[in-house]
Amino acid sequence: MKAAVIESVGRAVVAEVPDPTPGPREVVVEVAACGLCGTDLHILKGEFAPKLPIVPGHEFAGTVAGVGSRVTEVAAGDRVAVDPSLYCYECRYCRTGHNNLCERWAAIGVTTAGGAAQYAVAPVANCVKLPDHVRTEDAALVEPLSCAVRGYDVLRSRLGAHVLIYGSGTMGLMMLELAKRTGAAGVDVVDVNPARLETARRLGVSASAANADELERPQGWDVVVDATGNAAAIQDGLDRVAKAGTFLQFGVADYATRVTVDPYRIYNQEITITGSMAVLHSFERAAELFANGVLDPDVFISDRFPLERYPQALEQFAAGVGRKIVVVP
């Protein structure tokens, strides 16, 4: 079968790889669409994935093409979205309910072959059936949405909060949509990319700007979310948190990224700084929210590339052009 392969640092190709074979409790999914993510760029840089080469792609959905000998929950022809998370269920963090912090954490498309291919293997427990009205090629959005749902689980924000989001790429826009639906009094967005900022305005923001100085809220925001992973944005966002407010590090930064915090201010103003790592008990809820129309796929997905053009799709994504980019085998 054909698959995208990150062969080495900085090099992605499309190549023929062996067809996957499911284990007893696994299924083979014929991939309908696979989304590109910042994690894929990190893998291309030699980060996150424990070894190369790897078939990337942890945001995917498709149709069950084959099942293992002990699979009864799904059958060939069922359409599913796939949670890429792979946990050991044995370590301290798994036993205390923090599976996403698993000491042996792994993920389809990061540590094992992923969905940027014609076919992919997944545990049956990771497959969520799609209702008839959901287009399979749109359901690659469920995985990033499940990360956003996890982010809001961490925030536990109260009704009437004023929210500031840095970044209006896919993840920033998803956080915007969830903020609107969780009782925020206002949601402002900052982004230096005019095209992406225009999409945020299209979805409905209280205010938007290229710089938070342009927004009229000198007292700060109750909730500040970084969805960029960019050091300058993170640093600026930390300074915009209101007293008793919360800063959420949601965007994935490079390993080397560093910012400065003001310990006295954190103490004196009771500011909370927290993070949100991937998916935790949120995939099924995200699938249901998606089925109920929390996102408009036609707004979120800007480009659909054939699998053969995966390297070009990755280049466009790295350049910040478009919104969610998916490859279609």
C-alpha positions as CSV (number, residue, x, y, z in Angstrom):
1,M,0.0,0.0,0.0
2,K,1.0,3.7,-0.3
3,A,1.9,5.7,2.8
4,A,3.6,8.9,3.7
5,V,6.9,8.2,5.5
6,I,9.0,10.6,7.5
7,E,12.3,8.9,6.6
8,S,14.7,11.1,8.4
9,V,14.9,14.5,10.0
10,G,13.6,17.0,7.4
11,R,12.6,14.4,4.8
12,A,9.1,13.1,4.1
13,V,8.3,10.9,1.1
14,V,5.4,8.8,-0.2
15,A,6.4,5.1,-0.6
16,E,5.1,1.6,-0.8
17,V,5.0,-0.1,2.6
18,P,3.6,-3.6,3.7
19,D,-0.1,-3.9,4.1
20,P,-1.0,-3.9,7.8
21,T,-2.3,-7.0,9.6
22,P,-4.5,-6.7,12.7
23,G,-3.9,-8.4,16.0
24,P,-6.7,-10.3,17.7
25,R,-8.2,-7.1,19.2
26,E,-7.3,-4.7,16.4
27,V,-9.0,-3.5,13.2
28,V,-7.7,-2.4,9.9
29,V,-9.1,1.0,8.8
30,E,-9.2,2.1,5.2
31,V,-8.4,5.7,5.7
32,A,-10.8,8.3,4.3
33,A,-8.8,11.4,5.5
34,C,-5.9,12.2,7.8
35,G,-5.2,15.6,9.2
36,L,-1.9,17.3,9.5
37,C,-0.9,18.6,12.9
38,G,1.9,20.5,14.6
39,T,3.1,17.2,16.0
40,D,3.9,16.1,12.5
41,L,6.2,19.1,12.1
42,H,7.9,18.2,15.4
43,I,8.4,14.6,14.1
44,L,9.9,16.0,10.9
45,K,12.3,18.0,13.1
46,G,13.4,14.8,14.9
47,E,11.2,15.4,18.0
48,F,8.5,13.3,19.7
49,A,8.8,10.1,17.6
50,P,11.2,7.7,19.3
51,K,12.6,6.6,16.0
52,L,12.5,7.2,12.3
53,P,11.3,6.2,9.7
54,I,7.6,6.4,10.8
55,V,4.3,6.6,8.9
56,P,2.8,9.8,10.5
57,G,-0.8,10.7,11.0
58,H,-2.7,10.6,14.3
59,E,-5.8,12.4,13.2
60,F,-7.8,10.1,10.9
61,A,-11.0,8.4,10.2
62,G,-12.1,5.8,7.8
63,T,-14.0,2.5,7.1
64,V,-13.3,-0.7,8.8
65,A,-11.7,-3.0,6.2
66,G,-10.8,-6.0,8.4
67,V,-11.0,-7.1,12.0
68,G,-8.9,-9.3,14.3
69,S,-10.1,-12.7,15.5
70,R,-11.5,-11.4,18.8
71,V,-13.2,-8.3,17.6
72,T,-17.0,-8.1,18.0
73,E,-17.7,-4.4,18.5
74,V,-17.3,-3.3,14.9
75,A,-17.5,-5.1,11.5
76,A,-16.2,-4.5,8.0
77,G,-18.0,-1.5,6.5
78,D,-18.4,0.4,9.8
79,R,-17.2,4.0,9.6
80,V,-15.0,5.1,12.5
81,A,-13.0,7.9,14.0
82,V,-9.8,6.7,15.7
83,D,-8.3,7.8,19.0
84,P,-4.6,7.5,18.5
85,S,-3.7,7.2,22.2
86,L,-1.9,4.0,23.3
87,Y,-1.5,3.5,27.1
88,C,0.0,0.8,29.2
89,Y,-2.7,0.9,31.9
90,E,-0.2,-0.3,34.4
91,C,2.0,2.6,35.4
92,R,1.3,5.0,38.3
93,Y,-0.2,7.7,36.0
94,C,-2.5,5.2,34.3
95,R,-3.6,3.8,37.6
96,T,-4.5,7.2,38.9
97,G,-6.5,8.2,35.8
98,H,-3.8,10.3,34.1
99,N,-3.4,8.0,31.1
100,N,-2.2,10.8,28.9
101,L,0.8,11.1,31.1
102,C,1.5,7.3,30.8
103,E,5.2,6.4,31.5
104,R,5.1,4.3,28.4
105,W,2.9,6.7,26.4
106,A,2.6,5.9,22.7
107,A,0.4,6.9,19.9
108,I,-0.6,5.8,16.4
109,G,1.2,8.0,14.0
110,V,3.9,8.9,16.5
111,T,5.4,5.7,17.9
112,T,3.6,3.3,15.5
113,A,2.5,3.5,11.9
114,G,-0.3,6.1,11.5
115,G,-3.1,7.2,9.2
116,A,-1.2,9.0,6.5
117,A,-1.6,5.9,4.5
118,Q,-4.2,3.9,2.6
119,Y,-4.7,1.6,5.6
120,A,-3.9,1.8,9.3
121,V,-4.2,-0.5,12.3
122,A,-5.9,0.5,15.5
123,P,-7.1,-1.2,18.7
124,V,-10.9,-1.8,18.5
125,A,-11.2,0.1,21.8
126,N,-9.9,3.2,20.1
127,C,-12.5,3.2,17.3
128,V,-15.7,5.3,17.7
129,K,-18.5,4.6,15.2
130,L,-19.7,7.6,13.2
131,P,-23.5,8.3,12.8
132,D,-24.9,8.3,9.3
133,H,-25.0,12.0,8.8
134,V,-21.3,12.6,9.5
135,R,-19.1,12.5,6.5
136,T,-16.1,10.1,7.0
137,E,-13.7,12.5,5.3
138,D,-14.6,15.2,7.8
139,A,-14.2,13.1,10.9
140,A,-10.4,13.5,11.0
141,L,-11.4,16.6,13.0
142,V,-12.6,14.6,15.9
143,E,-9.1,13.9,17.3
144,P,-8.0,17.6,17.5
145,L,-11.4,18.4,18.9
146,S,-10.9,15.8,21.6
147,C,-7.7,17.7,22.5
148,A,-9.6,20.9,22.8
149,V,-12.2,19.2,25.0
150,R,-9.4,18.0,27.2
151,G,-8.2,21.6,27.4
152,Y,-11.5,22.8,28.7
153,D,-11.6,20.0,31.2
154,V,-8.3,21.4,32.6
155,L,-9.6,24.9,32.6
156,R,-12.8,24.2,34.5
157,S,-13.6,27.8,33.7
158,R,-16.6,29.5,35.2
159,L,-19.6,31.1,33.5
160,G,-19.0,34.7,32.4
161,A,-15.3,34.4,32.0
162,H,-13.4,36.8,29.6
163,V,-11.2,34.6,27.4
164,L,-8.2,35.6,25.3
165,I,-6.8,33.1,22.8
166,Y,-3.5,33.4,21.1
167,G,-3.6,31.8,17.6
168,S,-6.4,31.2,15.2
169,G,-5.2,28.1,13.5
170,T,-7.2,24.9,13.9
171,M,-6.7,24.5,17.6
172,G,-7.2,28.1,18.5
173,L,-10.5,28.1,16.5
174,M,-11.6,25.0,18.2
175,M,-10.9,26.6,21.6
176,L,-12.9,29.6,20.4
177,E,-15.9,27.4,19.5
178,L,-15.8,25.7,22.9
179,A,-15.4,28.9,24.7
180,K,-18.5,30.3,23.1
181,R,-20.4,27.2,24.2
182,T,-19.2,27.1,27.8
183,G,-20.6,30.4,28.9
184,A,-17.8,32.9,28.2
185,A,-18.8,36.5,28.5
186,G,-16.4,37.4,25.7
187,V,-13.8,35.6,23.6
188,D,-10.9,37.7,22.0
189,V,-8.4,36.3,19.6
190,V,-4.8,37.5,18.7
191,D,-3.0,36.3,15.6
192,V,-0.4,37.8,13.3
193,N,-1.8,35.8,10.3
194,P,-4.5,38.0,8.7
195,A,-6.2,35.2,6.8
196,R,-6.5,33.1,9.9
197,L,-7.7,36.0,12.0
198,E,-10.4,36.6,9.4
199,T,-11.7,33.1,10.0
200,A,-11.9,33.7,13.7
201,R,-14.0,36.8,12.9
202,R,-16.2,34.7,10.7
203,L,-16.8,32.3,13.5
204,G,-17.7,35.1,15.8
205,V,-15.3,36.7,18.3
206,S,-15.8,39.6,20.7
207,A,-12.6,41.3,19.4
208,S,-9.6,40.4,17.4
209,A,-6.2,41.9,16.7
210,A,-2.6,41.3,15.6
211,N,-1.4,42.5,19.0
212,A,-3.2,42.3,22.4
213,D,-2.3,45.9,23.0
214,E,-5.0,46.8,20.4
215,L,-7.7,45.2,22.6
216,E,-9.2,47.3,25.3
217,R,-8.9,45.2,28.4
218,P,-6.2,46.7,30.6
219,Q,-7.3,44.6,33.7
220,G,-6.5,41.4,31.7
221,W,-8.5,38.3,30.9
222,D,-9.8,35.6,33.3
223,V,-8.6,32.9,31.0
224,V,-5.7,33.2,28.5
225,V,-5.0,30.3,26.2
226,D,-1.9,29.9,24.1
227,A,-2.6,27.8,21.0
228,T,0.6,28.7,19.2
229,G,3.5,27.2,21.0
230,N,5.4,30.4,20.1
231,A,7.7,31.8,22.8
232,A,6.7,35.5,22.1
233,A,3.0,34.7,22.2
234,I,3.4,32.7,25.4
235,Q,5.4,35.4,27.1
236,D,2.9,38.0,26.1
237,G,-0.1,35.9,27.2
238,L,1.4,35.3,30.7
239,D,1.4,39.1,31.2
240,R,-2.3,39.4,30.2
241,V,-3.8,37.1,32.8
242,A,-6.1,39.0,35.2
243,K,-5.9,38.6,39.0
244,A,-7.2,35.1,40.0
245,G,-7.0,34.2,36.3
246,T,-5.7,31.1,34.5
247,F,-3.1,30.7,31.8
248,L,-3.4,27.5,29.7
249,Q,-0.5,26.2,27.7
250,F,-2.3,24.4,24.9
251,G,-0.1,24.9,21.9
252,V,2.9,22.5,21.5
253,A,6.2,24.4,21.9
254,D,9.6,23.2,20.8
255,Y,11.7,21.5,23.4
256,A,14.0,24.5,23.6
257,T,11.3,27.1,24.1
258,R,11.7,29.2,27.3
259,V,9.8,32.0,28.8
260,T,10.1,34.0,32.0
261,V,7.5,34.0,34.8
262,D,7.1,36.5,37.7
263,P,6.8,34.3,40.8
264,Y,5.7,37.2,43.1
265,R,2.9,38.1,40.7
266,I,1.7,34.5,40.5
267,Y,1.7,34.4,44.3
268,N,0.2,37.8,44.9
269,Q,-2.5,37.7,42.3
270,E,-3.3,34.0,42.7
271,I,-2.6,33.2,39.0
272,T,-2.9,29.6,37.8
273,I,-0.5,28.3,35.1
274,T,-1.5,24.9,33.7
275,G,-1.1,22.7,30.7
276,S,-3.2,20.3,28.6
277,M,-1.6,17.2,27.1
278,A,-3.4,15.6,24.2
279,V,-6.5,13.4,24.8
280,L,-7.9,12.1,28.1
281,H,-11.4,10.7,28.5
282,S,-12.5,13.2,25.8
283,F,-12.5,11.4,22.5
284,E,-16.1,10.0,22.7
285,R,-17.4,13.4,23.9
286,A,-15.6,15.1,21.0
287,A,-17.2,12.7,18.5
288,E,-20.6,13.4,19.9
289,L,-20.0,17.2,19.9
290,F,-18.8,16.9,16.3
291,A,-21.9,14.9,15.3
292,N,-24.0,17.6,16.9
293,G,-22.5,20.3,14.8
294,V,-20.1,22.1,17.2
295,L,-17.7,22.6,14.2
296,D,-18.4,23.4,10.6
297,P,-16.0,21.1,8.6
298,D,-16.3,23.4,5.6
299,V,-14.9,26.2,7.6
300,F,-12.2,24.3,9.5
301,I,-10.8,22.2,6.6
302,S,-9.2,24.5,4.1
303,D,-7.3,22.1,1.9
304,R,-7.6,18.4,0.9
305,F,-4.4,17.0,-0.7
306,P,-4.1,13.6,-2.3
307,L,-1.8,11.3,-0.3
308,E,0.8,11.5,-3.2
309,R,1.3,15.1,-2.3
310,Y,1.9,14.6,1.4
311,P,5.3,16.4,1.3
312,Q,3.7,19.4,-0.4
313,A,0.9,19.4,2.1
314,L,3.4,19.4,5.0
315,E,5.3,22.3,3.4
316,Q,2.1,24.4,3.1
317,F,1.1,23.6,6.7
318,A,4.6,24.6,7.9
319,A,4.2,27.9,6.1
320,G,1.0,28.7,7.9
321,V,-1.1,28.8,4.8
322,G,-4.7,27.6,5.3
323,R,-6.4,26.1,8.3
324,K,-6.7,22.3,8.8
325,I,-5.1,20.5,6.0
326,V,-6.0,16.8,5.4
327,V,-4.6,14.2,3.0
328,V,-6.9,11.9,1.3
329,P,-5.6,8.4,0.3
